Amino acid sequence: MDFTFSIGWVIGGLLIAGAGGLVVVFYQKIADNLASGVSSYDKVKLFGVITIVVGLLVAMNLHTFILSLLVHWITGK
């Protein structure tokens, strides 16, 4: 796989990571208003951290590499 730099993927990935960062910062308000309150604080923080990791992968343009490895692993081709 060839790595190609794209400013669009960098900006998109940083926006995704920023959104995940906002979820981690405001997890209590999000859990209180959109989820089941105190019992879901850890879940909301986990989703925020996962979003940050996915955003960084997108910014580094590694998501296509990981997805192609996953497809090859599943299909065996």
C-alpha positions in Angstrom: 0.0 0.0 0.0 1.3 3.4 -0.9 1.0 6.2 1.5 -0.3 9.4 0.1 -0.6 12.6 2.1 -3.9 14.4 1.9 -4.7 17.6 3.7 -8.4 16.8 3.6 -7.9 13.6 5.5 -5.7 15.4 8.1 -8.3 18.1 8.6 -11.1 15.6 8.8 -9.3 13.4 11.2 -8.4 16.3 13.5 -12.1 17.3 13.5 -13.1 13.8 14.4 -10.5 13.7 17.2 -11.6 17.1 18.4 -15.2 15.9 18.6 -14.0 12.9 20.6 -12.1 15.3 22.9 -15.2 17.3 23.5 -17.1 14.2 24.4 -14.4 13.3 26.9 -14.4 16.8 28.4 -18.2 17.1 28.7 -19.0 13.4 29.4 -21.1 14.1 32.5 -23.5 16.5 30.7 -23.7 14.2 27.7 -24.4 11.2 29.8 -27.0 13.0 31.9 -28.9 14.4 28.9 -28.5 11.7 26.3 -27.8 8.5 28.2 -29.0 7.0 31.5 -27.0 9.3 33.8 -24.3 8.3 36.2 -24.4 4.6 35.2 -23.2 5.5 31.7 -20.4 7.9 32.5 -17.7 5.4 31.8 -19.3 4.3 28.5 -19.5 7.9 27.3 -15.8 8.5 28.1 -14.9 5.2 26.4 -16.8 6.2 23.2 -15.0 9.6 23.3 -11.5 8.0 23.6 -12.4 5.5 20.8 -13.4 8.5 18.7 -10.1 10.2 19.4 -8.2 7.1 18.3 -10.2 6.7 15.1 -9.7 10.4 14.3 -6.0 10.1 14.7 -5.9 7.1 12.5 -7.9 9.0 9.8 -5.6 12.0 10.2 -2.6 9.7 9.5 -4.5 8.1 6.6 -4.0 4.6 8.2 -7.7 3.7 8.3 -7.6 2.4 4.7 -4.7 0.2 5.6 -6.4 -1.2 8.7 -9.7 -1.8 6.8 -7.9 -3.6 3.9 -6.1 -5.9 6.4 -9.4 -6.6 8.1 -11.1 -7.4 4.8 -8.2 -9.7 3.7 -8.3 -11.4 7.1 -12.1 -12.0 6.9 -12.3 -13.1 3.2 -8.9 -14.9 3.1 -7.9 -13.3 -0.2 
